[in-house]
Structure formats: C-alpha cells, structure tokens
Amino acid sequence: MEDKKEISYVDKVWKFFSTVKLSIILFIIISLTSIIGTVIRQQAEPEDNIKLLTEIFGGGLAPTIYEIFFWLGFMDMYRSWWFVTLLVLFSANIIICSIERLPKVWRFVNEPMKPVKEDTINNLQIKNEFEVKARLSTTKEVVLNTLKSARFNVAELKEDGGAVQFYSQKGRYTRLGVYIIHLSVILMLMGAMIGIFFGFKGFLNLPEGEASSVAYSRGGKEIPLGFTIKANWFDTEYYGMSDMPKEYLSELVIFEGGREVLREVIEVNAPLTYRGITFYQSSYGMIPDATGEFILRVVPNGRKENIIRLLPDEVFEIPGTAIKGRIVDFSPALARDPLGKLYTYADKMVNPAVNIEFTHGGEPKFTGWILERYPTTGLLHGGHRVEFIDYWGVEYTGLQVKRDPGVWLVYLGSITITIGFLMVLFMSHKKLWVRLTEDKGQTKVRFGGIANKNKLSFQSDIDKMAARILTLAAIKGGK
C-alpha cells in the first residue's frame, strides 16, 4: 500500500510538471516580474528607487510601495529565492515535458518509410493524378530524376502486375525543432543563473593617471577585481569644429603582480576584457576641484618644437627667446556672447582653453586665450607658436564593469533557439509516394503526400513536379 501511494504521488507530480498549461503560467509570471525587475534599479540606493516610484505612483504612495517591493525582494529580484524558484520550476517543466514526449517523436522520426496500398494514396489530402503518353519505363526514369532533383532519397517497389511505387521522405528531423527550442531555453536559463550568482555588474570612475583594484556595485559595495586597472588618459573626439561627440576614448592599462600585462584603447563599442571581466566605456566627466597638468606644444620660430607639462601658475620659456609665459586661467568650454564677453558654457571639456600671461624680459606684454580646437590662437609675434594640447588629470573615465561567466551559454542558446524556430516555422516533415501503372502505352502517375506543416506549400511542390514530369515524359515518349 505504501509503495502504491508513493508511486501515485510521484505520478501526480510528474503529470503536473508535464503540462503545457504550467509552462504558459510560469512564463507569464516570469515575464511580468521581469518587467518590474527591469523598471526597479537592482541593488541601488533606497533613495534612487523611491525617487523612481514617486514619478510613477506619486510621493504619497512611493514609500509604502517601496517597502512592499523591498519585502518581496524586488530590490535584488534576480537573486531572490522566489525568482530563482520560478526559474527552477520552469526549467523542470521544460525538461519533464521533453522527456515525456521526445521518445515517441524520436521513434516516429526513425521509423523506416514503407510503401502503401493504392487506396491509401488516393485518400491522402495532398495528391495529384495524371496520365502521360509514354511507356512506364520512360516515365519511370523521368519521375525518378524529378524526385532526386527535389532532394528526395527515393526507394522503389515493383508491385505485382507491373506497377511501380516510389516512396521517400525528407525533413524528418525538423520534428525535433521544438525540443531544440526547449534545450535552448534551458541553456539560456543556466547561463543567466550562472551570471547572476557567479558574475557581477558594477562601475568605476577612474581619474586620468589613477589606478584601482576594485569596482563598485550600485549600492557602493567594493568588488575586488583580482588585478589593477589604470586610466592613462581620456579623450573626446568631435565632428569638425562642432560640439557633437564623435568618439569617447580611454587608454587602459592592466597590471598584475606589479607588471603591465595589457594596454588597450577602448571606445563605446570596443570594450576591454581581461580574465573574464569586461570594461565598457560608459561615461566621463570633470573631477571637482582637481589640479592637473597643462600640456603645451611650444614651437620657437625656426627651431624644434617642445612638449612641456605645467602646473597652474608655473612659468615656462620659449627656448632661444626672452619670452616667458604663465597660465593664469582655464575654461573647459570657452565661448563669446553676443556682447563679446567670454564665458564658460559647459562643465566638461568641450572647447577647452587656457589663458596665458606673456612677458618679455620681465615686462608684461599681453595676456590671451589659446584654444585647443583652434591652434592659430597661439600664434605670437616673431613667428613663435604655443599650442594647448590637453589639461591632463582633471577628467575621469566612467567604466561599466561586468563579469558574466554564463554569457557563452546564453549566446549558444540564442544560436540554437534560432535554429529551432527556423525548423518549427519554415520546415516540415514530408512523406511522398508515387505510383506508376501502364495501360495501352500510357502511364498513369499518382502522387500522394503527407506533411506535418506547410501543407499548401507541399501541394504546390507536388504540382510543380507533376507539371515537369508531364512535359519531359511527353517529350521523351514522342521520340
């Protein structure tokens, strides 16, 4: 009695997990909760999500809704016990559904093709029948060549009475398309779970010239990298003389054990990956109250150029002359208003400029702005030239840091699910029988077919083959 109860209970559980209805319900629940998880910022500061919920529900309801969502685990939804349980149930449902149905389909797919009786061919929905003014031997050759050109691997049966039957099938493995989709979903779910529990997403604002061995989660938690990354420089390239950014570039250097192991320039769509951790160019900005180094190109008239690096208020000299300069001001984005007054119109390095005070023999000569974008603003009397190249060390590069060890499973699943859908939507299992009988020098040809999908398309294929056979057999029979 106990064994029967145990078997009965197992059977009930198995039957429950093998239903398509459960698949649909779980899929809908996962989809709806994923929408909420996408809107809510995962692992973020409470203030960020309360602000977001205020925009949706208003200030009165936002704190209460936040508490409910927090209690339900929506603030770190993809790691919550209930969401993981949903994914496990969905995976179990797909696996059990496949185990329940796949053996029958596999036996059907591998079942050998057999000839059928004449009445069976006549009763098939997909069929065609016609007569050819040619002998059976001639028609048989034409039919065989036509079927082979349509990629049917044909078997032949000679019936009693002289009739000939060809039978073949193709696309039988397309019946497995739905199970390839099932496998793909499992692969993608496994990849997602591996990424959730063994990967991370973070950010790192790295000033020029600075290094870090940790990234940070949205909640500010340190994430050890296992190596050190340094930003040598950050630069923005613009279209022509406009303020429209063309590219954001950062030179990153990886150090491990105190030794440089990788140096690479990244841009928005070209990240750096090292030891499974990928650094994406995400943002940039100026470091508040930072003091950096001004980089100038000094070109004395008729002499070799010099690249110099200066701190604010530091004095430089044009070689071979008594001209000295001192940087007295800086603007990250210099412009002139309609009244001719200079002003800074942005807090990022859009149109940077330095204001340099020049002296000759200790006597003040003039003070002027030199713009990075317009090198001619640095032309001096006597043919000398001073160009502003960069203000280094005052910008940071914003990096999105991601480690996803399961992503290859997601990619593999994406490829196989595409193959599965192509098989399910556009391919079909086709069985074909063709029977030839001769009477008074003419041959009657009967086509009969079965297709699990795209039946109209298969009927059209048979009609085209019939038309070809009629034409070619008539030509050969008339010779």
KALIN-V524624 format. One line per field, one symbol per residue. ss: DSSP state (A for helix, B for strand, O for the rest). burial: I if it has 9 or more other C-alpha atoms within 8 Angstrom, else O. A space follows every 10 residues. Layout:
ss: ???
burial: ???
This chain:
ss: OAAAAAAAAA AAAAAAAOOA AAAAAAAAAA AAAAAAAAAO OOOOOAAAAA AAAAAAAOAA AAAAAAAAAA AAOAAAAAAO AAAAAAAAAA AAAAAAAAAA AAAAAAAAAO OOOOOOOAAA AAAOOBBBBB BBOOOAAAAA AAAAAAAAAO OOOOBBBBOO OOOBBBBBBB OAAAAAAAAA AAAAAAAAAA AAAAAAAAOB BBBBBBBOOO BBBBBBOOOO OBBBBBBBBB BBBBBBBBOO OOOOBBBBBB BBBBBBOOBB BBBBBBBOOB OBBBOOBBBB BBBBBBOOOO OOBBBBBBBO OOOOOBBBBB OOOOBBBOOO OOBBBBBBBB BOBBBBOOOO OBBBOOOOOO BOBBBBBBBB OOBBBBBBBB BOOOAAAABO OOOOBBBBBB BBOOBBBBBB BBBOOOAAAA AAAAAAAAAA AAAAAAOOOB BBBBBBBBBO OBBBBBBBBB BOOOAAAAAA AAAAAAAAAA AAAAAAAOO
burial: OOOOOOOOOO OOOIOOIIIO OIIOOIIOOI OOOOOIIOOI IIIIOOOIII IIIIOOIIOO IIIOIIOOII OOIIIIIOII OOIIOIIOII IIIIIIIIOO OIOOIIOOIO OOOOIOOOOO IIOIOIIIOO IIIIIIOIII OIIIOIIIOO OIIIOOOOOO OOIIIIIIII IIOIIIIIII IIIIIIIIII IIIIIIOOII IIIIIIIIII IIIIIIIIOO OOIOIOIIII IIIIOIIIIO OOOOIOIIII IIIIIIOOOI OOIOOIIIOO IIOOOOIIII IIOIIIIOOO OIIIIIIIII OOOOOOOOOI IIOOIOIIOO OOIIIIIIOI IIIIOIOOOO OOOIOOOOIO IIIIIIIIII OOOOOOOOII IIOOIOIIIO OOOIIIIIIO IIIIIIIIII IIIIIIIOII IIIIOIIOII IIIIOOIIII IIIIIIIIOO IIIIIIIIII IOOIIOOIIO OIIOIIOIII OIIIOIIOO
